[in-house]
Amino acid sequence: MNWNEFIDYDRNRVAWWLYLLSLAVGVVYVGYSFVGMFVLGVFLYYAARPICDRLGAHIDRDGWTAGLTLVGIVVPILAIVAYVLVAGLRDAASLSGMPGSSLVAPLLNVDNLTTGQQSLVQTLIENPSEVGSLSSDRIQQVGRAALSALGALVGTVVLLSLSFGLAFFLLRDDDRIAAWFRNEIAEPGTTGYAYAYAVDDELETVFFGNMLFVAVMAVLAAVVYYGFNFLAPPALTIPFAILLALLTGVASLVPLVVGKVVYVPVVAYLAWVAAGQGGAGMIYPIGLLVVSFLVLDILPQTFLQPYISGNEIHMGIMMFAYLLGPMLFGWYGFFLLPLFFVLVIQAVRIVVTNLIHGAELTPDVDAAPSLGERDLGELGDEEAGDSDSDSASASS
């Protein structure tokens, strides 16, 4: 290759890199514009993947497996979770003395309405018979309020539909995507492959294991609290049981604390009430304390958490991610900040130490070995064999 050919070759590569850079900027812009849809779709994918893998062992067609997982299993579970969350919001509204609509308002964008329009909508919801007595101006206000609420509802439906669509295609084509990554980007045994493997593995833990653990703990707490209310006299029943069950599930993410931060104050309150009544009422708080300690403390720490959560990623870090995410980004921060934390943690574990010391990059875990998967340097040969078989199946 002479000098002119080298210049033309180099100029051609520079032009392609500039073009790809412009495409990358466009991808970042689109991702930023629809970040809520993307992170929700990624969450649904990782939350559904273990179930989809189980079904895939019995169903040969990837599309049918992905669709059945999302429609037949994930949607009903999310419907139950949504119902429980609405019940919890209702209890929280009753506890704070605010109308339930004030807690739902941010979801429906009613803040865009004037105070008069919000008051009018609330009046019509509570007493629809007053529609006939409204003037034309007030009817127009009702129409604008209804269109605003309808637009928010349609936007929510579109968001959920696109997120489920993204999750469907990821579930159906993840083997092909993984094979392409192994063959074209990072082979097994390389640092890039170890990092991608660690991130993928921990995201499944965060979005499936931790969420499942919180849900199981909330269900167990609801059973304990409602069972106590069924047995206890009316004066000693637990108020806002569903809300307290949700809080117990969330508190279970805190290491060692588990449900203590919720059920101990509840027991103390009931003991105070029972002491004021005298008699044998104290047996109920004591019984609740014993059952809660066994079911909401010993059981999750001994059996549920190691079995469901699986890996050793720091639960305290994830708790901060779940709590701070919505405060920083809004509703989708609940999924975005845990994802970002996983990316950071695995980069620190695998890459940062070698970069700082100027050492050769390896797939070995060099820092914080307790914050994730085993030594990833062991993934070389065993994953290489799996990648060949997966590549063959993906291309067929």
Secondary structure as the mmCIF struct_conf table of DSSP 4:
data_model
#
loop_
_struct_conf.conf_type_id
_struct_conf.id
_struct_conf.beg_label_comp_id
_struct_conf.beg_label_asym_id
_struct_conf.beg_label_seq_id
_struct_conf.end_label_comp_id
_struct_conf.end_label_asym_id
_struct_conf.end_label_seq_id
HELX_RH_AL_P HELX_RH_AL_P1 TRP A 3 SER A 33
TURN_TY1_P TURN_TY1_P1 PHE A 34 PHE A 34
HELX_RH_AL_P HELX_RH_AL_P2 VAL A 35 GLY A 56
TURN_TY1_P TURN_TY1_P2 ALA A 57 HIS A 58
HELX_RH_AL_P HELX_RH_AL_P3 ASP A 62 LEU A 68
HELX_RH_PI_P HELX_RH_PI_P1 THR A 69 VAL A 74
HELX_RH_AL_P HELX_RH_AL_P4 VAL A 75 SER A 96
TURN_TY1_P TURN_TY1_P3 GLY A 97 GLY A 97
HELX_RH_AL_P HELX_RH_AL_P5 GLY A 100 LEU A 108
TURN_TY1_P TURN_TY1_P4 ASN A 109 ASN A 109
HELX_RH_3T_P HELX_RH_3T_P1 VAL A 110 ASN A 112
BEND BEND1 LEU A 113 LEU A 113
HELX_RH_AL_P HELX_RH_AL_P6 THR A 115 GLU A 126
HELX_RH_3T_P HELX_RH_3T_P2 PRO A 128 SER A 133
HELX_RH_AL_P HELX_RH_AL_P7 SER A 136 TRP A 180
HELX_RH_PI_P HELX_RH_PI_P2 PHE A 181 ILE A 185
TURN_TY1_P TURN_TY1_P5 PRO A 188 GLY A 189
BEND BEND2 THR A 190 THR A 190
HELX_RH_AL_P HELX_RH_AL_P8 THR A 191 GLU A 204
HELX_RH_PI_P HELX_RH_PI_P3 THR A 205 ASN A 210
HELX_RH_AL_P HELX_RH_AL_P9 MET A 211 LEU A 231
BEND BEND3 ALA A 232 ALA A 232
HELX_RH_3T_P HELX_RH_3T_P3 PRO A 234 LEU A 236
HELX_LH_PP_P HELX_LH_PP_P1 THR A 237 ILE A 238
TURN_TY1_P TURN_TY1_P6 PRO A 239 PHE A 240
HELX_RH_AL_P HELX_RH_AL_P10 ALA A 241 ALA A 251
TURN_TY1_P TURN_TY1_P7 SER A 252 LEU A 253
BEND BEND4 VAL A 254 VAL A 254
TURN_TY1_P TURN_TY1_P8 PRO A 255 GLY A 259
HELX_RH_AL_P HELX_RH_AL_P11 LYS A 260 GLN A 277
TURN_TY1_P TURN_TY1_P9 GLY A 279 MET A 282
HELX_RH_AL_P HELX_RH_AL_P12 ILE A 283 PHE A 293
HELX_RH_PI_P HELX_RH_PI_P4 LEU A 294 ILE A 298
HELX_RH_AL_P HELX_RH_AL_P13 LEU A 299 LEU A 299
HELX_RH_PI_P HELX_RH_PI_P5 PRO A 300 LEU A 304
HELX_RH_AL_P HELX_RH_AL_P14 GLN A 305 SER A 309
BEND BEND5 ASN A 311 ASN A 311
HELX_RH_AL_P HELX_RH_AL_P15 MET A 315 PHE A 329
BEND BEND6 GLY A 330 GLY A 330
TURN_TY1_P TURN_TY1_P10 TRP A 331 TYR A 332
HELX_RH_AL_P HELX_RH_AL_P16 GLY A 333 ALA A 347
HELX_RH_PI_P HELX_RH_PI_P6 VAL A 348 VAL A 352
HELX_RH_AL_P HELX_RH_AL_P17 THR A 353 HIS A 357
TURN_TY1_P TURN_TY1_P11 GLY A 358 GLY A 358
HELX_LH_PP_P HELX_LH_PP_P2 ALA A 359 LEU A 361
BEND BEND7 PRO A 363 ASP A 364
BEND BEND8 ALA A 367 ALA A 367
TURN_TY1_P TURN_TY1_P12 PRO A 369 SER A 370
BEND BEND9 LEU A 371 ARG A 374
HELX_RH_3T_P HELX_RH_3T_P4 LEU A 376 LEU A 379
HELX_RH_AL_P HELX_RH_AL_P18 GLY A 380 SER A 395
#
